[in-house]
Amino acid sequence: MTTLFSAYPLPSYFSWLTRVWEFITQNAAKPEPSPAERLPVELLLMIFESLIPQSHDVRELSAVTASAGVCRQWRRVALATPALWTYVTVNPSLSRKKNQENRYDRYIECLGLQFKRTESNLLNIKWHHSGEVYDDGIMRVVSAYAPVERWRSLRLMAASSTKSPRHPFSMYSHAGFSHLEELYLYGQAPLPQYFAELVERTALDIQYLEAGVVYYCLLDQLLPKTSKRVKKCKPSLE
């Protein structure tokens, strides 16, 4: 009985086996691409352009992340489109829950990933400050990937607190809001003097200023130059 081993010397047998395997892998039936993967590039770009967030509405970011999970091609496009990720919400209190020790580390990781995806685009920051003592983790990520020079808008949600922690913007006292166009101030917590001075001194391109009832009544004291310089200044009922 003739077998492959007897018909071919051992080196020739392995050479033949290699060629057979290459033939099988090259000619194996490939799965049909999904309808989403067959979309023309122009149409796909139009879809993602319509998904670019215009606010900090969580539903807008959810639409972006959902589209990134449709297929590999959509994910590649989403991750390669910095404008999809420029609305960033910093809210450490969301990550601090009982019985979830790794939740905060995961939050820091996701925050860093979103900042990286924005590349060099201007950022729209919504910052919730509820009296937390900010550790080096969140401040290190923001400092490394989101310098204030890149901030186009800032929504500061400063809830009242009996604590006196380090304010999240204390590390930026020597920086500058060189691209800040919109500033929103909400809450009841005292606005640090150095932050007000930083806005007054460096936010020279600001065009819109909106404040809650408490801050709006104090604008002439807190931000006298800025409130006069902006094109539009309005109170908000928060």
Buried (B, 14 or more C-beta within 10 A) or exposed (E): EEEEEEEBEEEEBEEEEEEEEEEEEEEEEEEEEEEEEEBEEEEBEEBBEEBBBEEBEEEBBEBBEEBBEBBEBBEEBBBEBBBBBBBBBBBBEEBEEEEEEEBBEEBBEEBBEBBBBBEEBBBBBBBBBBBBEBEEBBBEBBBEBBBBBBBBBBBBBBEEBEEEEEBBBEBBEEBBBBBBBBBBBBBEBBBBEBBBEBBBEBBBEBBBBBBBEBBBEBBEEBBEEBBEBBEEBEEEEB
